[in-house]
Amino acid sequence: MRKNIEIGLFVLLALAMGIVLYLQRHPRYSWERDLSQRLAVDFNRTESQVKDYIARYIPEVTDAQIADWTASGKLESMEIGGKRMYFRNAGPNLFRLVPELAARKAVADEADRTKTGTSITGHEATDAQTVPAIRAHVLARQSERLSASLNVPEDSSAFLALPKRMRVTFTLTIPANTLRPRKTLRCWLPYPRSDVARQTDVKFIEAGVDSVAYPVERIAFSDPTCPHSSLYLEAETRRDRATTFYEIFEYTSFGEWHPIDSATVLPYHTESPAYKAFTSERDPHMLFSPGILALADSLTRGIGNPYLQAKALYTWVDAIPWASAREYSTIENIPEYVLANRHGDCGQQTLLLMTLCRAKGIPARWQSGLMMHPGAENLHDWCEIYFEGAGWVPVDVSFGETDYGGLFFFGGIDPYRMVVNNDFSGQMDPPKRYPRSDTVDFQRGEVEWEYGNLYYNQWDYSFQIEYLNESLFSSL
């Protein structure tokens, strides 16, 4: 009997030790611990590293200047693990936020840059040709209608122009031995929406894991009504082998422009459910704080027309300097963050504009996905604003006012887009078990396994674009 008891105690002790070791290797999920790890990824530069970067352009930079810029927030920093650490792009952002420093950096960069014969680069080089063509096309359509004395209302296609058809290969790769072998990875890849008027003919070609030896276990498309459009895949990890999820698809994207006359904008139907939904607050990134309400009122004082109100808000937000952003999941309230720091990236500026519009009773809704401009592919966010009599119109505040298009992006958008999201901070389909790497947006993809989310520093993504009929569009 005593021997059996001893054996039983030994088994219980072994089980207890096993449980302890398991919990040490896989502690119970905690958002607080997760957030601290995310912040450590974003704030990974020492003061010395930041100073070295600045010294490339300002050799005479002093410690006192670093301290002043840190205190003012122009060099974004945070206490991480008891040490003062700087945002990974704090150095580059400084030159975006201080005009005199930006000028010095521009001179130095220009001296090293190979001359291209143009001062317009990136997406602007493409949009400088595309935007005037879209405007001309829409105006020609309107002129045709007037000359024909048509009395029927225009449909949405009257404001669409210059379609671009693209084939996209999107990949997401988890390096070898990131996880133990034979563990199931759950992966969500961004996929073009099929419920956007200017985005049509979505065609799925193929998807899977980039190895015929390790087939995908499951593949599924999100419900069309899901705010985040995705292609979902599952596959097992293998020892010493990277896991690369991929998808290939095609779609057509149109440019859009609404030449709105403010005098034709009608009063809102304020009792409609849609109006109430798109003028309401959204915790935590769209709240009508006293500061937001006061700012919205001050920027629209003396303006009664909702189109002109939105235009005033757009112009003010457009003037906020663009700067590389912290991951959205690490920010408690994004619009308040932009106001406090006086800088923001495309999504941060967009959320601020939407909040200001909603605070004034102007319906606004999120839209985001990918920039598909040749040579300037990127993640991007923008929104849509509703004007009674005109409907929903695209608005891209981070593109702002331009020399080649004026305020085209206040009511217009180029065709080099891929719309993935029509809302922010929604649920994935199928649902994720752990918080997303980006709890607001969905563009790079998402990955998790049984013990937690895989954050951005644990995998990489890329996408390649083939433009299928550019020669056709060059004549339009």
C-alpha positions, 0 to 999 in steps of 0.5 A: 500500500505504502509503495502504491502511495509513493508511486501515486505521489511521484506521478502527481509530482511529475504531473505538477512539474509538467504543468509548471514547465508548460505554463513557463513555456506557454504562459496564459495570454495577457494583453498587458504583457503583449502590449509591453512587447509590442511597445518594445518592438516599436521603441527600440532605438537608444539615444546614441543611435538617434543622435548618430542618425541626426548627425549625418545631416547635422554634424554639430548636433548637441546633447542639449538639442536631443534633450529639447527635441525629446522633451517637446515630443519631436523625438518620440520616446518612452520608458521601456524596461526602465530605460529611455528608448526612442521610436524606431523612426524618431530620427527620420520623423524629426526632419519631417516635423521641423521645417528648417531641419527638413530643408537641410536634409533635403539639400544633403539628400539632393546632393546624393540623389541621381537626377531623374529630370523630375521633382515628382516621385512615387505615386505623384508621378503617376497621379500627375498624369492620371488625375487630370484624365479622370477629371476630364473624363467625368466632365465630358460625361456631364457635358454629354448629358447636358447636351442631350438634355437627359432628365434621368439622374446620373448613376455612380458609373458617371463618376468612374474613369480610367479602369486599371486591371491588376494581377496580384501575388501576395505572400506572407512568410514565417521563417523556419523554426519560429515555432515548433514543428507540426503546429497549426498556423492560422493565416489571414491574407488581404483580399479585394472587396467585391462590394465597392462600386469602383472595384470590380471583376475580382477573380481568384486564381490560386492560393496555398502554401509555397511547397507542394510537400506541405499542402494547405489544410484549409482555405476559406474566403471571408463573408462579403459583409465582413469589414475586413476582406480576407482569404483564410488558410491553415497549414502545419509548420515543418522543421527547418522549413519556412512557411509561406502562405500565398494568394494570386488574384486579379481585379479592376479598379476605377478612378472616381471623382465627384465635382460637387457644387456646395449649393446643391448639397441638401440637408441630412435626413438626421433620423435615418439609421444610416445617418445615425450610424455614421455620425456616432462615436466609436470607442476608443478611436472616435470619441467626441472629447471636449477638445475634439468638439471645440476644435470642430466648432472653431474650424467651421465657425460661420460655415453652415453648409456641410460640404464647406464644413468638411472642406474646412476640416479637410484643409486643416488636417491636411496641414498636419505633417505626415510622419512614420507611425507607431503601430496602431494597437499601441495607441489608446486614442489615435485622433487625440494622439495626432492632436497631442503630437501634431503629426500622423500617418495616413490612417491617423490623419484619416481617423482624426478627420472622420472624428471631426466630421462626425462631431459636426454631424457629417457622415464619414466611414473608413476605407483602406487597403493598398496603394498600387501605384507603379513603383510606389506600392504601399499600405494606405488608408483613406475614407468616404464622406457622405453629402446629401444629394451627392452620396458617398464620395472618396476622401484622401486627406494624406494625399491632400491638395496638390499642384496637379489636381488641386483638391481632387482628393476631396471627393476623388481618388485615383484608380491605383487602389485595392480596397480591403476594409470598409470599417476599422477594428472589426472582427475577422472571418473566421474570428481570431482567437487573439488580438490582431497585430493591427487591432485597427486596420488589416493590410499586411495579413495576420497570423496566429497559432494555438498559444497566441498571435504572431507579431510583425517581427516574427514574419514578413509579407510582400506583394507583386503587381502585374498591370494587365492592360496599361497600353489600353488605358494610355489612350483613354 
